[in-house]
């Protein structure tokens, strides 16, 4: 599974977030709270949903599944001037991303992430993990419980020559 490399322009999102760890995964709770309220966001761009993770610096260097990070449920917007009560803005800074397509049900997503972090990234001769938000784009072809489901997983990278 080879990714495509994208140079992402800055993106603005509005949504909700929770602190969690891989051991205390609150993703279902997050999306159950966000989905009924997503129509309150009026300046959205398209229909894609974004599941984002904002990891603290050194999260992967000193990896421990109990370490906490921010998990977001959000949608892209034109601007962040009109944020519904109880929601916040998130900005993805511009930069390079390795984009992987996960095919299959969401319950099998761990296999794709395992490949990215234990095979592709350590073996890459060009790229290192960068400290920017990670995210998945869940578009029209995202059907969380179906074998035909597809979502894009965006991993922030930088060129090794930029160390």
Secondary structure, 3 states (H helix, E strand, C coil): CCCEEEEECCEEEEEEEEEECCCCCCHHHHHHHHHCCHHHCCCECCCCEEEEEECCCCCCCCCCCCCCEEEEEEEEECCCCCCCCCCEEEEECCEEEEEEEEECCHHHHHHHHHHHHHHHHHHCCCEEECCCCEEEEECCCCCCCCCCCEEEEEEEEEEHHHC
